[in-house]
Amino acid sequence: MKKTVAIIFGGESSEYDVSCVSAANVAENINPDLFETVLVGITKDGKWWVFNGSTDDMRNHIWDTKQSLLTPAVISPCKAHHGIITFDGANGSFNIIHIDIVFPVLHGKNGEDGTMQGLLELSGIPYVGCNTYASAVSMDKAATKTICDEAGIPVVPFITATKNCNQSLLVQKCEDRYSYPVFVKPANAGSSVGITKAKNKQELIKGIELAFKHDSKLLIEPNIVGREIEVAVYGNQKPFASVCGEIVPNSDFYDYETKYISDAADCIAPASLDEATANNIRTLAIKVYNALGCSGFSRVDFFLTEDGAYLNEINTIPGFTPISMYPKLMACAGINYSDLITKLLSLAEGEE
């Protein structure tokens, strides 16, 4: 008997567009012999709809304009419902769609940061990816690095500050500790949204202002000269790490435009690394995954320097776009797109 999977996409995050493209790919590659799908879209202003249209409309970001294909809906937090409540505005009635598994293809705020995971915990519906705690601490770059540093994992040095800080003192602290250029990052954002590479004091001040527009906490990090290496991980108690991949930005840094718009970056899978270095990075990726309490899947990113590998960040719902590294790395490990989705759905139901 087929299981019903709710694919949730969109959301109020700055990564809305990426989510729609990722979710369209997941919907197109899920095994139709094993699963029925329900597409649940969340608009940029937080409205929930069951969408009965095409993945092309999702990919082109026009799904929420197809009024005849939209039904108001919410995930019920009541375990007795175990699914989605849809509403008929004409007569005030409602229906319940039973859901076996949720795949939250959501990036960033309210999707990858533990808030959606908390709702799904209340609902009692199994879901793909990390639990509420692991999602929250992994989304917060400062928390991630603090936990991993305590676990003995090399991390990129950082200064953290909140929006109510004395920004003049923050700039002075940064200049006392690091040389330019430095990177200013919102603590809770993905896809390089809100990140600035500051080459002088004026750019640092502007970068701090930009980061605080995206989050109430930021990090400032020194410029690390090295290769950008990524590892895809999946599993619960027995995580598996893929081969290593490498990002060559071909731009000043791997920002949002380079990732998703200009197509300037080269995503090399597998990376050209000697066996010992590759195995060390794969081991570190699993150590990060375990230290943060991750389950399901994540992508772990490192800088490889002459001194070794340093953790950059972890993504607990990595991209599933056509150019995303996570599925590419798993394909290198012999796991095709459809089988990967099936595996992640099995992990959601408790497979090790």
N, C-alpha and C positions, 0 to 999 in steps of 0.2 A: 504494500500500500504506500502511495506517495505521501511524503511529508510536506506540510505547508510552511514555506519560508517567507517571512516578511523582510524585504530589503528596504531599509530606511535610508533616505538620502536628503541632501539639501542642507537646511538648517540656517541658524542665525550667525554662523561663523563667517569670517573673512575668506574661508576656504570653500564656500558654497559651490562655486563653479567646478572645482576639482572633484568635490563629492558627487555632483551630478554625473560627471564623466566616468568616474570610478564605478558608481552604482550601475550605470548603463552597461559597462563591460561585465560586471558580475552577473547581471540579469541575462545577458546574452550567452554567457558561458556556463551557467548552472546546468546540471544534468537534468533534462526534462523527463527522463525515464524514472528519476528518483524523487524529484521535487516539483511541487506547484509553487508559484511565486505570487506574492502580493506586494505591489510597489507602494510604499508609503513615503510621500514627499512632504518636506517641511519647508515652507517658504521663508524668505529672508526676514519677514516680520513675524515668524513663529506660528503660522497657521498650518495645521496638519490636514492632509488629504490622502485618501486612497486614489492612486492614479491608474487609470485603465487604458492609457495610451501607449505610444511607441517609445522605445529607447532612444530613437533619434531626437524626439522632442526633449528628452532628458539631457542628452548630449549637447543640444543646441540651446539649452536653458530657457525653453519656451513651454515646458510642460504645464506650468501653473497658469497659462493663458487659455488652456483647453477646458473651458468651463463644463462642457458636456461630458468630459471624461473624469471629472473630479467629484469625489464624495467626501464630505467632512468626516473626519475620523480621529480617534485617539487610541493609544494603547491603554487598556484598563490596568490600574495598579492592583485590582482585585484578583487574587489567585483563582477564584472560582470561575472567572471569565476565561483566563488563559488565552487572551487574544486581543483583538482590536474591536472597538465599538464604532460602528458607522451610523450616521444620522441621516434621516430623510427629512429635509427641511419642509417639504410640502405638507406632510401630515403629522410631523412631530414624532414619528416612530424611530426606533433604532434596531440595529441588528448586531450580532456578535460573530466575528470571523475567528474561528479557532486557529491559533498559530502554534506550530510545533517548535520552531527555532526563529530567532531574529538575527539578521545580519545587519548590524548598524554600519553602513558604509558612510560614516560621518567623520569629518576631519576638523580638529580644532575645538573651539568653544561649544559647549553644550552637546558635544557628540563624542569627543575623545578624552574628555577631562573628568569623567566619572559621573557626570550628571545623568546622562542617558543610561549608563550602567546601573545607577541607583534605581531609576524607574523600572528597569527590566528585572532587577532583583526583587522589587516589590511585586511585580506582575507574576513572578514564578516561571517565566518563559526562558528557557535556555538561550544564550546568545553567544555569538562569535566574539572572541577577543578577551582582553583582560578584565578582571573584576573591578569594582568601584575603586578600591584602594589603589591598586596598581595603576589604573588609568589616571587617577588624580596625581599621584606622585611622579609618574612618568611624563605627564603633560607639563608639570612645573620643572623647568630646567634647573632651577636652583636646588629644589628638593632632590631631583635625580642625581645631581653631582655630589651633593652632600652625602646621600646614602651610599653611592658607589665609591666615593673617596674613603668612607669609613670601612667599606668592604675590601679595600686594598686595590681598587681598580684605578689606573691612572686617568685623571680627568683634566680637561683644559682648565687652567686657573680662571677664576672669576671674582668679580665684585658684584654684590647684589644690593638693590635699594628699592624702597617703596615710594609711591607718588608723593607722600607727605615729607619726603626727605629735604634736607637743605641741598639744593642742586649745585650751588657754588662749591660747597665742601665735597660733594660727590665728584665734581670735575677735578678738583684739586687732588683728591685721593687717587683718582684714575691716573692723573699725570705723574703723581709721585711713584706709582707702582709700575706703570706700563709706558712703553714708547708707542708713538703713533706708527701705523694705524691701529685702531682698536675696533672691535665690533660691539654694537649696542643692540640688545635683543629684548623684546618682551619676554617675560618668563613663561607665559602661557600662550603660545601661538605657534603655528606650524607653517610649513611651505615657505619659510623665510619671510613671511609677512611682517612688516614693521621693523625689519632689521636694517641697520645702517653700518656701513664701513666708514668710520670717521678718520680722516687723515690729518685733522688739526682741531684746535679747541673749538672753533666756530661750528664745525661739522659735528663735533661731539655734543655740543649743546643742542643742536637741531635734532640729532639722533636720540637724545634723551627725551626731548619733547615728543617725537614721533612714537617712540616705544611706549610712552605713557598714554598715548591715544589708544593703544591696543590692549594695554593691561595696566594694572595698578602696581606691578612689580617688574623690574627689569634686571638684566645682567649686562655687565661690561666685561669683555674678554680680550686678551691680547691677540694679535694676529699670529696664527700658527702657520708656519711655512711647512707644508707637507702635502701628501696625497690624500684625497678624500675616499675612504674605503667604507663600503656598506655590506652588512651581512643580514640575510633574511633568516628569521628563527620562527619555528612553530613547535607546538607541543604543550603539554601540561606538566606532569611530573618528570617526563623524560624528553626535554626539548632537543630539537634537531637544528643544527646550523648549516646553512647553505654554503656554497663556495662564496668567496669574496668578490664583490664588484667594485668598480672604481668610477667615480664621477670626475670628468675633466670639464670644468665649467666653460672654458674658452671665453670668459668674461671676467670682470673684476672680482666677482664672487658668485656663488650659486644662489642667486636670488629668485624671487617668484617669477619674474619675466623669463629668466634663463631656463627655469624648470618647465614652464608651461606655455609660454607664448613664443619666444624667439626661436626655440629649438636649436639653440647654439651649443648646448652641452653635449658631450659624448658620454654615453653610459656604457661602460665596458664590462662585459660579463662573459667569462670570469676575468678578474683582474690578473695582470701579469705580476705574480709574486712568487718568491721561492717558497717551497713547501713548509719550511719551519715558520716563516713569517705568517703565511696564510693560516696555518694551524693555530698559531698563537692568537691571532685576531679572532678566529672562530671560537676559541676557548674563552676569550674575553667576552665575546658577545653573549655566550650562554651564562657566564658569570654575572653580567649586567642584568640579563633577563631574570635570573634567579634572585639576585639581590633586591630587585624591585617587586618581586612577587608576581611576575607576569605569567600569563597563560594564554592559550589560543595561538596568537602570533604577534610579532613585532618586527620592526627593522631597526638594527642598531648601527649607528654611524660613528666612524672613527676618523681621526687625523693620523696618518702614518708619517712620522718624522725620522730624522737620523737617530733620535734618541729612543724611538719605539712608538707604539700606538697609544693614542689618548682618546678617551671617550668624548665625542662631541654631543650626541643626543640620541634618544630613542623615540621611535614613533610606534604607538600601540595600535593605530589603524593606518598603516601605510597606504599609499596610493595604489589604485588598481587601474590607472589610465593605460593607454597603449604604450606610453613611454616610461611607465613606472618600473623602478628597479626590483621591487619585491617579487612580482611574478616572473621577471626575467631571471632572477637568481634561482628561483625554484625550478624553472624550466631547465637551467643548467644542471640542476641536481636530479633531473629526470622526471619531474612532476609537472605535467602540463596544466594549463589554466583550469580546465574543467575538473580534473582530479584534485587540484589544489583546493578549489572551492568545496568539493565534497569532503576533503580531509578536514578543513576548518569547521565545517558544519558538524562533523563527527566529534571533533574536539569539544565543541560547544555542549554536546550531550554527555561529556565525561570520558571520552576515550583518552587514553594516556598518550 
